[in-house]
Amino acid sequence: MIDRETVVRRHTVEITQADPATVLTVGNGDFAYTADITGMQTFTAFHDQAAALAEERLAVNTATMSTWGWHATPNPEGFVLADAMSIYETSRGPVQYPDKFDMAAMMGGEVAADYRAGAWLHVNPHRLDLGRIGLVLRPEAGAQGEIAPAVLTDPCQRLDLWTGTLTSVFTYAGHEVRVTTVADPHHARVAFRIESDLLATGQAAVAVRFPSASDGFFEASDWTAPDRHTTTLHVLDERACRFGRVLDDTTYVMRLDWSAQATIDATAEPHTFEVTTSATTLELVATFAPGGVLGRGEFLTIKGAATAWWRRFWTSGAAVDLFGSTDPRAAELERRIVLSQYLTAVNCSGTMPPQETGLITNSWQGKFHLEMHFWHAAHFAAWGRPELLERSLGWYESILGAARETARRQHYEGARWPKHVGPDGRESPSDIGSLLIWQQPHLLYLLELLHRCGRTSLVARFAELVEETAAFMASFVEDRDGVCHLPAPLMPAQEFYDAKTTEDPTFELAYWWWGLEIAQRWRERLGLERHEHWQHIQDNLARPHQQQGTYAAIATEPYLRRDDHPSMLCALGVVPATPLIDPAVMEATLLDVRDHWDWNSAWGWDFPVMAMTATRLGRPDLAVDVLLTDTAKNTYLVTGHSPQIGSALPIYLPANGALLAAVSLMAAGWDDTDTDTPRFPSDGNWTVRHEGFITWP
C-alpha cells in the first residue's frame, strides 16, 4: 500500500521570491482564489498580464473566479447567431455556419461591418473577476501608494497540497507578516488569517477592490471604467458587511466577515474598501454568490473543512509512487503528476466544463472549449474519482435543446455539440470552431469511462444524450458507393486545413467508429438491439489515408502538415484499437512524428498523446521520453502550470489533464492487458508502484 501522504508532501510547493508568473490557487472546482507571494492579491500591477504581454514576458493575473460569474456587454443592435452566418455548399444543400469572426481584426481593434455581430457574439458572455482581496502595506500609518514586492524580505510561501492550505510568511518594515489562506471546499468562499504587529500600528490593512468586467482575450477585469459598474456597501453588524454588485444585467453579492475589532470604510479610490483593526491578528472570510442571503463564515471551520476534503481526495482514487527509481527524470515526472492532480481538482472538477486556464485567469474571454473537456476531465474517472467528472456532465443536459437546433439548422439529425461556448450553450462564431467535429464523441467516451467506474445509474439518465449524439454522428457520415466518409466541410483536430475541402481525417475516422461503438453498447445496456444503420457505418467507414507507410492527417490535399497537433496519433492511443487502424503503420507514424514534427508549434497535450500511442504500441521507453521532452511547450513551472504562448496563455490545464490520462494508461493498462504490470521502461531504472486505477477500454 502506498504511503500517499509521503508522496504528496514530497511535492509541497515552496516559493522564496516574487515572480509575476508565479501564482498559487486555492479552490473547489466551481470557485477559486489566486494569490501572489503574500498569500493575498496584493500586487495587482506586478502580475498584470497585459503589461507583460506587451513586454514579451510571462505573468499571470491574480483573480477571484467562479463557474457562475459571467457578464455580457449591452447588445443594442440585437445581434443573434444568424447575423454571423456564411453559406457553405454541401451534399445536403446550402448550409449556414456561424464563421464570421476575425481574430486578427479583434486583436487590432478594427472590425469590418459584416463581422461586428460575430465579434460581439464571440466575446460575450465573458467570465468575471469577482473581486480582489489584498494587503495594504505602508512604511508608516497613513502613507499612500502601492509598494512593490521587492520591499519584502525573506518571503517564504508554501502550498500544502495535502490540506489545501497556503501559508505565506515575509518581513516588511522590520516586522513579520504571516498569512494563511484556504478555500471552502463546497462554497464560493475564501478565508484568511493575517498575523502581524503591523495591523495594530496601521501599517497593514486589507483592501477589497472590485473591477469592471472586461471582454479582452485574457482579462477578467477592467480597472479603468469605474462608471460602468456599481458597488454598494451594507454594514450588517460589528463583524460583517455585504457588498452588492451590479454590472449591466449581472448582479452578485459578497459578504465579508471578520474576527477581531475592525472597521471597514470606503476609500477615495472608486469601488475600493479598507479593513483596519487594532488587533495583531485578523481573520477574514469572503463569501460570493449570485444573490440571496449569505451565512456567516468562520476561518477555523473553513480551514477544517478544506483539510478534511483534501485528505479524502488524496486517500481516494488512484496513486502512483516512483520513489526508488534511479532514472533521473522520475522525481520530475512524479512532481508533475502530483501537482496536476491538485490543479485539475481546483480548476476542472466543477459543474461546467472549464476554460483552458481554469479559474485562475481568463483565456478566450473565459469560455470553454468542449474539445478540451476530454483532457480536462477524463482522467478523473481513470484515477478512480468519477464523481469529479460526473459533476460537469449535467451541463450537457442543459444545452441539449441548443445542440439539437444546431444539428437541425445544418440538416442533420440528433444533437451537434458546440466547440467554443459559454454557460448558455450558444456557440461562438469562428471559422474554425463552428466546423470542428472531434468534440462530438467526447460525451460518449466520458460516459463510458464513468460506466467502467460502476456508475451504472447513468445508463438510463444519459440514454437520450447518447442516442442524440450518435444520431448526429451517423447523419454526418456520407455513404458513397458503400464507403462511409466524413465529408467536407469539416475542421480536424489539427486546425490548419481548409474546412471547405477537408475530408476523412485519420483521428476522427477512428473516433467515429469508437463513439458509435459506445452508443451501441449503451443500447445493449438498455435492453435494445444494436442500431443497424450505425453498424453499417462502423463496418464501412473509410480507411485512413496513408503516405509512404505512415498515416496522413487527412485524406485530401495537402494530406499532412507537420505543425500544430499530430492528431492522427490519437487514432490509436486515445482511441482504443479499432478495425480502421493498423498498429504497424501507427508505430511508423509515431516515429516519423517524433523525428520530424515542429515541436515549437505543438501544444501541451500533444506530448501525452504521443505517450498514450507509444504505450498501446508496447513502447514504454518512448512514452517516458515524450512525456518529459525538453521543449518550451512541455515545461511545467514550480506551480505545475504549463505555459504555452507566454502571457496570452500562461496556464494550460489540458496539458495537466492529458498527462494524468497518459500516466493512468501506463500504470493500469487497458482491456485484455495485465493490469498489475505498469508500462514503464524495463531497463531496471524505474520502480513504479500504483493502486486504485480504472482500466481503460
Number of C-alpha atoms within 10 A of each C-alpha: 7 14 11 18 13 11 20 21 15 14 21 18 18 16 19 15 15 21 16 22 25 23 24 25 28 29 30 29 29 25 28 28 32 22 28 28 27 26 28 26 27 25 23 19 16 21 23 19 28 19 15 20 16 9 10 13 13 22 26 29 30 32 27 29 28 25 23 17 22 27 22 20 17 11 12 6 7 8 15 14 18 13 17 25 22 14 12 15 12 13 11 11 11 13 16 17 23 23 21 24 26 20 14 10 13 18 11 9 8 11 18 12 8 13 19 19 24 27 23 21 24 29 24 23 23 28 33 30 28 26 23 23 25 21 21 23 25 19 15 13 15 8 11 11 8 13 16 14 19 8 9 21 17 12 20 18 25 19 24 17 25 25 21 26 20 25 21 25 22 19 16 20 14 11 12 17 21 20 22 23 26 30 31 27 25 15 17 24 25 27 25 26 19 23 18 20 16 26 23 17 16 20 20 25 21 23 23 20 19 24 25 24 26 23 24 19 18 24 25 29 24 17 13 9 13 15 10 13 17 18 18 12 17 12 16 12 9 14 17 21 18 21 17 16 22 15 19 14 10 16 17 18 20 21 24 24 23 25 19 17 13 15 16 20 13 14 11 8 9 16 22 18 19 18 19 23 22 16 18 16 19 24 18 23 24 25 22 24 19 14 12 8 9 14 9 14 22 17 24 14 11 22 23 13 17 24 21 15 18 20 16 13 17 20 15 14 18 21 24 21 22 19 14 13 15 13 14 10 13 21 18 13 16 19 20 24 22 24 22 24 21 23 27 25 23 25 28 31 24 24 18 22 30 29 31 28 25 32 30 32 28 32 24 23 24 32 28 22 21 24 22 24 25 22 23 30 28 25 30 31 29 27 25 23 21 25 14 21 27 21 15 20 18 13 15 18 14 13 17 20 12 19 23 20 16 23 19 15 12 19 17 20 21 26 26 26 31 25 28 24 25 26 20 11 19 22 24 28 30 24 20 21 23 21 21 23 22 22 21 24 25 21 22 24 20 21 26 23 24 25 17 17 19 10 15 14 9 14 18 13 12 19 16 14 18 25 19 20 27 27 21 22 25 23 17 23 18 18 17 9 6 13 15 22 20 23 19 21 20 24 24 27 24 21 17 13 21 18 18 15 14 21 24 25 32 27 27 28 26 27 26 24 23 22 26 25 20 19 27 22 17 23 19 13 14 12 9 11 11 15 15 10 12 20 16 15 23 23 15 16 24 22 19 23 17 16 13 9 13 21 28 25 31 26 22 17 13 12 17 17 16 15 18 18 26 28 22 29 27 23 26 27 22 24 23 19 16 16 12 20 19 15 15 12 15 23 22 15 22 22 14 13 19 16 10 10 16 15 22 13 14 21 22 25 23 25 27 27 29 28 32 32 28 28 25 23 18 14 17 21 16 22 27 25 16 20 22 20 13 10 10 17 22 24 18 22 13 18 20 24 24 26 26 21 16 17 24 22 23 24 28 25 28 27 30 29 29 28 27 27 28 28 27 30 28 23 25 24 24 17 11 8 11 12 18 12 14 20 25 22 18 11 8 10 14 18 17 17 17 18 17 17 24 27 23 21 16
